[in-house]
Amino acid sequence: MASNLKNLSDYSSKNVADMSKKKFAVIVSEWNEEVTESLYQGAYETLVANGVAKDNIIRKSVPGSFELTLAAQWMAEQKNIDAVICLGCVIQGETRHFDFICDAVAHGITNVALKYNKPVIFGVLTPNNQKQALDRAGGKHGNKGDEAAITAIKMLGF
């Protein structure tokens, strides 16, 4: 979690296994595009900086964060995909819609990881407002996309 004590982009890449042959699916929600495109850029740059071949990063887009789970399942069931990174942003609104979406996406992503026994990473921001989202998508708190990518890499090296 990003806070004034922790930046999402501060992580250790020590002892990271060779990622040159690993294939990553990165699924990006189109909803809150300004935020999710920045998350994708952070994830992409972190994967490449840690030795992932550009051709081994497969990007897929979905309409919203709710759709991340099914797309994650479609990608995880492919034998040649080693890890799936899900990137989205659900901003708190005036209704309980936020709670239902966030809960469903978190559980869905976890279930896909367990079903396919491979890393499926939750890179979904759940801020209270647009400013908090931007602060965590390349702003003062770093980039959750960086964190999601390094998490996938570290899980593959487990």
C-alpha positions in Angstrom: 0.0 0.0 0.0 1.3 3.4 -0.9 1.5 6.0 1.9 3.8 8.8 2.9 6.0 6.1 4.4 6.2 3.8 1.4 6.4 4.4 -2.4 5.0 1.7 -4.6 8.0 2.0 -7.0 10.5 1.3 -4.2 11.3 -2.4 -4.3 14.2 -4.7 -4.3 15.1 -6.5 -7.5 17.9 -8.4 -5.9 18.0 -12.2 -6.6 15.5 -12.0 -9.4 15.6 -15.1 -11.6 16.2 -14.9 -15.3 13.0 -13.7 -17.0 14.3 -13.7 -20.6 12.2 -16.7 -21.5 9.1 -16.0 -19.4 5.9 -14.8 -21.0 3.6 -12.3 -19.3 0.0 -11.3 -20.1 -0.9 -7.8 -18.9 -4.6 -7.1 -18.9 -5.6 -3.4 -18.7 -9.0 -2.0 -17.9 -10.1 0.8 -20.3 -12.1 2.4 -17.5 -10.2 5.3 -15.9 -7.9 5.2 -18.9 -5.6 8.0 -17.8 -4.8 6.0 -14.7 -4.6 2.5 -16.2 -2.4 3.6 -19.1 0.1 4.9 -16.6 -0.1 1.7 -14.6 0.5 -0.3 -17.8 3.5 1.9 -18.7 5.0 1.3 -15.2 4.4 -2.5 -15.5 5.8 -2.7 -19.0 9.0 -0.7 -18.1 9.6 -2.8 -15.0 9.2 -6.1 -16.9 11.7 -4.9 -19.6 14.1 -3.5 -17.0 14.2 -7.0 -15.4 15.0 -8.9 -18.5 11.6 -9.7 -20.0 11.8 -9.7 -23.8 9.4 -7.1 -25.3 7.8 -9.8 -27.5 7.0 -11.8 -24.3 4.7 -9.1 -23.0 1.2 -9.6 -24.3 -1.2 -6.8 -23.6 -5.0 -7.3 -23.6 -7.6 -4.6 -22.9 -11.0 -5.1 -21.2 -13.8 -2.5 -20.7 -13.6 -2.3 -16.9 -12.1 -3.8 -13.8 -14.9 -6.3 -13.4 -13.9 -7.9 -16.7 -10.3 -8.4 -15.6 -11.1 -11.7 -13.9 -12.5 -13.5 -17.0 -9.7 -12.2 -19.2 -7.2 -13.3 -16.6 -8.7 -16.8 -16.7 -8.5 -16.9 -20.5 -4.8 -15.9 -20.4 -3.9 -18.1 -17.5 -5.3 -21.2 -19.2 -2.8 -20.7 -22.0 0.2 -23.0 -21.3 2.7 -20.6 -22.7 1.7 -17.7 -20.3 3.8 -17.8 -17.1 2.1 -14.9 -15.2 -0.8 -12.6 -15.6 -0.9 -9.0 -14.4 -4.3 -7.3 -14.0 -4.3 -3.5 -14.0 -7.4 -1.4 -13.2 -8.8 1.4 -11.1 -12.1 1.6 -9.3 -12.7 5.0 -7.7 -15.1 5.2 -4.7 -18.4 6.8 -5.7 -21.6 7.7 -4.0 -23.0 4.2 -4.1 -22.0 0.7 -3.0 -21.1 -0.3 -6.5 -17.4 0.3 -5.6 -17.6 -2.3 -2.8 -19.2 -5.0 -5.0 -16.8 -4.5 -7.9 -13.6 -4.4 -5.7 -14.7 -7.5 -3.8 -15.6 -9.5 -7.0 -12.3 -8.5 -8.7 -10.1 -9.4 -5.7 -11.8 -12.8 -5.2 -11.9 -13.5 -9.0 -8.2 -12.8 -9.5 -7.3 -14.9 -6.4 -9.4 -17.8 -7.7 -7.8 -17.7 -11.2 -4.3 -17.9 -9.6 -5.3 -20.9 -7.5 -7.1 -22.6 -10.3 -4.2 -22.4 -12.8 -1.4 -22.5 -10.2 0.4 -19.5 -11.6 0.9 -15.9 -10.6 -2.1 -13.7 -11.3 -1.4 -10.3 -9.9 -3.9 -7.8 -8.4 -2.8 -4.4 -9.7 -6.1 -2.7 -9.2 -6.2 0.7 -7.5 -9.1 1.3 -5.1 -8.7 5.0 -4.2 -11.2 7.4 -2.8 -10.8 9.9 -5.6 -9.0 10.7 -8.9 -6.1 12.5 -7.2 -5.3 9.5 -5.0 -5.4 7.3 -8.2 -3.0 9.5 -10.0 -0.7 9.7 -7.0 -0.4 5.9 -7.2 -0.2 5.7 -11.0 3.1 7.5 -11.5 2.6 10.3 -9.0 4.1 11.0 -5.6 3.4 7.5 -4.3 5.0 5.7 -7.3 3.3 3.4 -9.7 1.3 0.3 -8.7 2.1 -1.0 -12.2 5.8 -1.2 -11.1 4.8 -3.1 -8.0 2.5 -5.5 -9.9 5.2 -6.3 -12.4 7.9 -6.9 -9.8 5.5 -9.1 -7.8 4.9 -11.3 -10.8 8.6 -11.6 -11.4 9.3 -12.5 -7.8 6.5 -15.0 -7.7 8.0 -16.7 -10.8 11.3 -16.9 -9.1 9.8 -18.5 -5.9 
